[in-house]
Amino acid sequence: MTDNSKRTGAAIEAHYQFLTWLMTTIEKFPKSHKFTVGDRTQIIALDVLEALIAATYSKERAQHLRQANLGIEKLRFLLRLAADLRVLDRRRYEHAARALDETGRLIGGWMKAHGASGREAEDRKNAATA
């Protein structure tokens, strides 16, 4: 595995690594859950990746980072549901939780570094129009 975080950013790389693990893990879900919980989990995980990429290339990072952060929270609940339904064993659930926590911390740091918290951006926008 090569370290692409310098080229893509730490949050994107961490989430990309999580996605590669997640896709192969969901393939092992039973059919009764693969096309419901599994598909929804994959779609949201891909949406998070897209939001992180958009934040990289956008001047309006705050919106994309908040969207990614919300997606991380949705993933936490979907993976908890998968664990409760016993389609994701405890070891895999713990791995996913740690990976999502790491990505969440990186997104939070990115938001803080760029002053991308929602209130600060709203206050600046309102001050500019006043």
C-alpha positions as a Python dict, from the first residue, in 0.01 Angstrom:
ca = {
    (1, 'M'): (0, 0, 0),
    (2, 'T'): (142, 335, -97),
    (3, 'D'): (98, 656, 99),
    (4, 'N'): (-116, 878, -122),
    (5, 'S'): (-221, 1110, 161),
    (6, 'K'): (24, 1381, 51),
    (7, 'R'): (-135, 1389, -291),
    (8, 'T'): (-501, 1347, -194),
    (9, 'G'): (-520, 1472, 164),
    (10, 'A'): (-535, 1273, 486),
    (11, 'A'): (-915, 1268, 521),
    (12, 'I'): (-969, 1152, 164),
    (13, 'E'): (-701, 885, 191),
    (14, 'A'): (-834, 755, 524),
    (15, 'H'): (-1186, 734, 387),
    (16, 'Y'): (-1064, 576, 62),
    (17, 'Q'): (-887, 304, 262),
    (18, 'F'): (-1206, 252, 464),
    (19, 'L'): (-1405, 225, 139),
    (20, 'T'): (-1180, -46, -2),
    (21, 'W'): (-1234, -247, 317),
    (22, 'L'): (-1608, -171, 328),
    (23, 'M'): (-1681, -278, -30),
    (24, 'T'): (-1530, -622, 19),
    (25, 'T'): (-1698, -658, 358),
    (26, 'I'): (-2044, -576, 223),
    (27, 'E'): (-1998, -833, -54),
    (28, 'K'): (-2006, -1096, 223),
    (29, 'F'): (-2344, -978, 362),
    (30, 'P'): (-2629, -1225, 313),
    (31, 'K'): (-2861, -1138, 23),
    (32, 'S'): (-3139, -1046, 266),
    (33, 'H'): (-2931, -747, 383),
    (34, 'K'): (-2679, -689, 102),
    (35, 'F'): (-2929, -505, -115),
    (36, 'T'): (-3084, -299, 163),
    (37, 'V'): (-2844, -208, 444),
    (38, 'G'): (-2541, -294, 232),
    (39, 'D'): (-2635, -84, -70),
    (40, 'R'): (-2739, 212, 144),
    (41, 'T'): (-2410, 194, 336),
    (42, 'Q'): (-2207, 183, 15),
    (43, 'I'): (-2395, 477, -138),
    (44, 'I'): (-2346, 695, 168),
    (45, 'A'): (-1979, 599, 195),
    (46, 'L'): (-1928, 695, -170),
    (47, 'D'): (-2117, 1022, -109),
    (48, 'V'): (-1874, 1102, 172),
    (49, 'L'): (-1580, 1045, -62),
    (50, 'E'): (-1739, 1273, -323),
    (51, 'A'): (-1800, 1545, -62),
    (52, 'L'): (-1436, 1528, 50),
    (53, 'I'): (-1313, 1553, -308),
    (54, 'A'): (-1548, 1847, -370),
    (55, 'A'): (-1416, 2018, -56),
    (56, 'T'): (-1063, 1983, -191),
    (57, 'Y'): (-1144, 2172, -510),
    (58, 'S'): (-1406, 2417, -387),
    (59, 'K'): (-1381, 2759, -226),
    (60, 'E'): (-1699, 2673, -34),
    (61, 'R'): (-1540, 2395, 170),
    (62, 'A'): (-1769, 2433, 470),
    (63, 'Q'): (-2077, 2296, 297),
    (64, 'H'): (-1894, 1993, 160),
    (65, 'L'): (-1719, 1919, 487),
    (66, 'R'): (-2048, 1939, 680),
    (67, 'Q'): (-2201, 1704, 424),
    (68, 'A'): (-1912, 1460, 468),
    (69, 'N'): (-1941, 1484, 846),
    (70, 'L'): (-2314, 1407, 828),
    (71, 'G'): (-2239, 1110, 604),
    (72, 'I'): (-1990, 976, 859),
    (73, 'E'): (-2260, 994, 1126),
    (74, 'K'): (-2508, 812, 900),
    (75, 'L'): (-2248, 542, 837),
    (76, 'R'): (-2200, 495, 1212),
    (77, 'F'): (-2569, 418, 1253),
    (78, 'L'): (-2593, 194, 947),
    (79, 'L'): (-2294, -11, 1057),
    (80, 'R'): (-2436, -35, 1408),
    (81, 'L'): (-2758, -163, 1251),
    (82, 'A'): (-2561, -419, 1050),
    (83, 'A'): (-2390, -535, 1370),
    (84, 'D'): (-2723, -556, 1554),
    (85, 'L'): (-2866, -761, 1266),
    (86, 'R'): (-2561, -987, 1301),
    (87, 'V'): (-2444, -940, 943),
    (88, 'L'): (-2131, -762, 1066),
    (89, 'D'): (-1933, -935, 1339),
    (90, 'R'): (-1799, -750, 1641),
    (91, 'R'): (-1439, -738, 1514),
    (92, 'R'): (-1542, -584, 1181),
    (93, 'Y'): (-1780, -343, 1352),
    (94, 'E'): (-1501, -225, 1582),
    (95, 'H'): (-1268, -181, 1284),
    (96, 'A'): (-1533, 25, 1103),
    (97, 'A'): (-1599, 237, 1413),
    (98, 'R'): (-1229, 314, 1454),
    (99, 'A'): (-1191, 400, 1085),
    (100, 'L'): (-1494, 631, 1092),
    (101, 'D'): (-1367, 799, 1409),
    (102, 'E'): (-1033, 861, 1240),
    (103, 'T'): (-1195, 1007, 930),
    (104, 'G'): (-1427, 1217, 1147),
    (105, 'R'): (-1132, 1359, 1340),
    (106, 'L'): (-954, 1444, 1015),
    (107, 'I'): (-1264, 1617, 876),
    (108, 'G'): (-1306, 1809, 1202),
    (109, 'G'): (-945, 1921, 1189),
    (110, 'W'): (-988, 2027, 827),
    (111, 'M'): (-1298, 2228, 918),
    (112, 'K'): (-1116, 2395, 1204),
    (113, 'A'): (-807, 2470, 996),
    (114, 'H'): (-1010, 2641, 728),
    (115, 'G'): (-1260, 2808, 958),
    (116, 'A'): (-1528, 2597, 798),
    (117, 'S'): (-1762, 2564, 1093),
    (118, 'G'): (-2115, 2647, 995),
    (119, 'R'): (-2170, 2940, 1232),
    (120, 'E'): (-1844, 3114, 1143),
    (121, 'A'): (-1919, 3094, 771),
    (122, 'E'): (-2277, 3217, 824),
    (123, 'D'): (-2154, 3507, 1041),
    (124, 'R'): (-1902, 3612, 776),
    (125, 'K'): (-2163, 3592, 502),
    (126, 'N'): (-2413, 3796, 708),
    (127, 'A'): (-2148, 4056, 799),
    (128, 'A'): (-2056, 4098, 432),
    (129, 'T'): (-2415, 4164, 329),
    (130, 'A'): (-2490, 4400, 620),
}
